[in-house]
Amino acid sequence: MVVSVGKDMKVAIAGASGMVGTALSQYLTSKGHEVTPLRRNRGGGADNAFADVTPEYLSKFDAVINLAGENIAEKRWTAEQKKAIEESRTITTGFLARTLAKTSIKPTVFINASAIGFYGNRDAEILTEDSAAGNGFLPIVCKAWEKATEPAKRDGLRVVRARIGVVISKQGGALSKMLLPFQMGGGGILGSGKQYMSWISIHDIVRAFEFLLTSDNIAGPVNLVAPNPVTNEEFTKVLGGVLHRPTILPAPGFALKIILGDMAQEMLLEGNRVKPAKLETAGFTYEYPNLKEAIEREVK
């Protein structure tokens, strides 16, 4: 069942200035919703992660979406950076969850970002929201991230943990980093190329967020990925084909590990084959279910 909310939802978004947050804010606004960014306290702790955010303030909104977190691919994964990656997620999420638990009637839904990194490296195993967590740094972060939503216990408050895949957008993320080398003819597979990439177009992910906002029967973990994951080899061929460029320069796994360390292993050389079981069961339709069309929309 879908909630009848009209076109006037008031939505607070943490992390509204990021790639997904910017696109989501623009999309929801275009659909008639009222979007308000939540301003983080840089250096703020567990009790003051966001400026001026109180239970009374959040009670003004119909929904809260949390996308805040340190960019996991911005820096080499030193011990210090790993700590920053985890705490930037758990501290902000925990603060919002505890604050939402103290609100009165509103909001009715809390959508908190997570990632398909929850599942870890699983080769070709088909994974759904019912699959267990994997092993490694990213699963550890995602489990702690999702656990931080647990204090958001309040009658009538629905909590969704959005496990986001590789977002196809020229504005940021993996595709934006790949475009230049591929355009210059330097594209190729990463490692063996057999690792799966579970992706979603930026256009469909913002539509999926709105779908989650208005679907009162969806709660818990939800995989935000397209229904057709591909291997890195397949992704490489599709991107090269769309750009009309050769893809003959592979990046050996050992070289990537030397340059990037643990990040290379978990983010580039390993993968998982994730399916959007809950979205498909609930009737969500993709406008870009296939990779070629998703990439073409971004680069042409």
C-alpha positions in Angstrom: 0.0 0.0 0.0 1.2 3.5 -0.8 0.6 6.4 1.5 -1.5 9.2 0.0 0.8 12.2 0.7 0.0 14.4 -2.2 2.7 16.7 -3.4 3.6 18.5 -0.2 5.9 16.3 1.9 8.3 18.2 4.1 11.6 16.4 3.9 14.8 17.1 5.9 18.0 15.8 4.2 21.3 15.4 5.9 24.1 15.1 3.4 22.1 17.2 0.9 25.3 18.7 -0.7 26.7 15.3 -1.9 26.3 13.8 -5.3 23.1 11.8 -4.4 21.9 14.5 -2.0 22.1 17.2 -4.6 20.3 15.2 -7.2 17.6 14.0 -4.7 17.0 17.6 -3.4 16.5 18.8 -7.0 14.2 15.9 -7.9 12.0 16.1 -4.8 11.6 19.8 -5.2 10.6 19.3 -8.9 7.9 16.9 -7.7 6.4 19.5 -5.4 8.0 18.4 -2.1 9.6 20.9 0.3 13.3 20.0 1.0 15.3 21.4 3.9 19.0 20.6 4.3 20.3 19.7 7.8 23.5 21.5 8.6 26.2 19.4 10.2 28.4 20.7 13.1 31.9 20.0 11.7 33.8 18.4 14.6 30.5 18.0 16.5 30.2 14.9 18.7 27.5 12.4 19.4 25.3 15.0 21.2 25.6 17.9 18.7 26.2 16.3 15.3 23.8 18.8 13.6 23.3 22.5 14.2 20.0 23.5 15.8 18.4 20.0 15.3 16.2 19.1 18.2 13.1 16.9 18.5 10.9 20.0 18.2 12.7 21.0 15.0 12.4 17.5 13.4 8.7 17.4 14.3 8.1 19.9 11.6 8.9 17.3 8.9 7.1 14.4 7.3 10.4 12.6 6.6 14.1 12.6 7.4 16.7 11.3 5.0 20.3 10.8 6.1 23.0 10.6 3.4 25.8 12.1 5.5 29.2 10.4 5.6 32.9 10.7 4.7 33.7 9.8 1.1 35.1 6.3 1.3 37.1 6.7 -2.0 38.6 10.2 -1.2 41.8 9.1 0.6 43.9 6.0 1.2 42.5 3.8 4.0 44.9 4.5 6.8 43.8 3.6 10.3 42.9 7.3 10.9 40.8 7.4 7.7 39.0 4.2 8.5 38.0 5.7 11.8 36.8 8.8 10.1 34.8 6.8 7.6 33.0 4.8 10.3 32.4 7.6 12.8 31.2 10.1 10.2 28.3 7.6 9.6 27.6 6.2 13.0 27.8 9.5 14.9 25.4 11.4 12.5 23.0 8.4 12.2 22.9 7.8 16.0 22.3 11.5 16.7 19.4 11.6 14.2 17.9 8.3 15.5 18.0 9.4 19.1 16.5 12.7 18.2 13.7 11.2 16.1 12.8 8.8 18.9 11.9 11.9 21.0 9.7 13.5 18.4 5.9 13.5 18.7 3.7 12.8 15.8 6.0 13.5 12.9 8.1 12.4 11.0 6.6 9.1 9.8 9.7 7.8 8.0 13.5 7.8 8.6 15.5 6.7 5.5 19.1 6.2 6.4 21.8 5.5 3.8 23.8 2.3 4.0 25.7 0.5 1.2 25.9 -2.8 -0.6 29.4 -3.0 1.0 27.3 -4.7 3.8 27.5 -8.0 1.8 31.3 -8.0 1.3 33.0 -10.0 -1.5 30.6 -12.8 -2.5 31.7 -13.5 -6.1 28.7 -14.6 -8.2 26.4 -15.4 -5.3 23.0 -13.7 -5.8 22.3 -11.5 -2.8 19.1 -10.0 -1.5 18.1 -8.1 1.6 17.8 -11.4 3.4 21.5 -12.2 2.8 23.9 -12.1 5.7 26.7 -9.6 6.1 30.1 -10.4 4.7 33.6 -10.0 6.0 36.0 -7.0 5.7 36.2 -3.3 6.6 33.1 -2.3 4.5 30.8 -4.9 6.1 32.0 -3.8 9.5 31.2 -0.1 8.7 27.8 -0.9 7.2 26.7 -3.1 10.1 27.7 -0.4 12.6 26.0 2.2 10.4 22.7 0.3 10.3 22.8 -0.6 14.0 23.1 3.2 14.7 19.5 3.6 13.5 18.1 1.3 16.2 17.4 4.1 18.8 14.8 5.5 16.3 12.1 3.6 18.1 8.8 5.5 18.2 5.2 4.6 17.4 4.5 5.2 13.8 8.1 5.8 12.7 9.2 3.6 9.8 12.9 3.1 9.4 14.4 2.2 6.1 18.1 1.3 5.6 18.9 2.1 2.0 21.8 -0.1 0.8 23.2 1.9 -2.1 25.1 0.4 -5.0 27.5 2.0 -7.5 25.7 5.2 -8.7 26.0 6.0 -12.4 26.4 9.7 -12.6 28.9 12.0 -14.4 28.7 14.4 -11.4 30.7 12.1 -9.2 31.4 8.5 -8.0 33.0 5.8 -10.1 31.8 6.9 -13.5 33.2 10.4 -13.2 36.6 9.0 -12.3 36.6 6.6 -15.2 35.5 8.9 -17.9 38.8 10.7 -18.6 41.1 7.7 -18.8 38.5 5.8 -21.0 38.1 8.8 -23.2 41.9 8.9 -23.7 41.9 5.2 -24.7 43.4 4.1 -21.3 40.4 2.1 -20.1 40.6 -1.5 -19.2 39.4 -4.2 -16.7 40.4 -4.0 -13.0 42.2 -7.1 -11.8 40.5 -10.2 -13.2 37.4 -8.3 -14.4 35.2 -11.1 -13.0 34.1 -9.2 -9.9 30.4 -8.0 -10.0 29.4 -4.4 -9.9 25.9 -3.8 -8.6 24.9 -0.3 -9.9 22.0 2.1 -10.3 21.5 5.2 -12.4 21.3 8.5 -10.6 18.0 9.1 -12.2 16.5 5.9 -10.8 18.0 6.2 -7.3 16.3 9.5 -6.7 13.0 8.0 -8.0 13.6 5.1 -5.7 14.0 7.4 -2.7 10.7 9.1 -3.4 9.1 5.6 -3.8 10.5 4.7 -0.3 9.2 7.9 1.1 5.6 7.2 0.1 5.5 3.4 0.5 4.3 2.7 4.0 4.8 -1.1 3.8 8.6 -1.0 3.1 10.9 -1.0 6.1 14.3 -2.3 7.1 17.1 -2.9 4.6 16.4 -2.1 0.9 18.9 -2.6 -1.9 19.1 0.4 -4.1 20.5 -1.2 -7.2 19.4 -1.9 -10.8 18.0 -5.4 -11.5 20.9 -6.2 -13.8 24.3 -6.3 -12.1 27.4 -6.7 -14.4 30.9 -7.9 -14.0 33.7 -5.3 -14.2 34.6 -6.8 -17.6 31.1 -6.2 -18.9 31.1 -2.7 -17.4 34.4 -1.9 -19.1 33.1 -3.1 -22.5 29.9 -1.2 -22.2 31.6 2.1 -21.2 34.2 1.7 -23.9 31.5 1.0 -26.5 29.4 4.0 -25.5 32.5 6.3 -25.7 33.8 4.5 -28.9 37.2 3.9 -27.2 39.4 0.8 -26.9 39.5 -1.0 -23.6 42.8 -2.9 -23.9 44.8 -1.6 -20.9 44.0 -3.7 -17.9 44.9 -2.5 -14.4 46.7 -5.5 -12.6 45.5 -6.2 -9.1 48.9 -6.1 -7.6 49.5 -2.6 -8.9 46.2 -1.3 -7.6 47.0 -2.8 -4.2 50.4 -1.1 -4.1 48.8 2.3 -5.0 45.6 2.1 -3.0 46.2 -0.6 -0.3 43.1 -2.1 1.3 40.8 0.2 -0.6 41.8 -1.5 -3.9 41.0 -4.9 -2.6 37.5 -4.2 -1.2 36.3 -1.5 -3.6 37.9 -2.4 -7.0 39.1 -6.1 -7.0 36.2 -7.6 -5.1 32.4 -7.3 -5.7 29.0 -8.6 -5.1 25.9 -9.5 -7.2 23.1 -7.7 -5.5 19.4 -7.8 -6.5 16.7 -5.2 -5.5 14.2 -7.8 -4.3 12.2 -5.5 -2.0 11.8 -2.7 -4.6 10.8 -5.2 -7.4 8.3 -6.9 -5.1 6.8 -3.6 -4.1 6.3 -2.7 -7.8 9.0 -0.1 -8.4 9.8 0.3 -12.1 13.2 1.3 -13.4 13.6 3.7 -16.3 17.2 2.6 -16.7 17.4 -1.1 -15.9 20.3 -1.7 -18.3 23.8 -0.3 -18.0 24.2 0.9 -21.6 21.2 3.2 -21.5 22.2 4.4 -18.0 25.7 5.4 -19.1 24.4 6.9 -22.4 22.1 9.2 -20.4 25.1 10.6 -18.5 27.7 10.9 -21.2 25.7 11.9 -24.4 
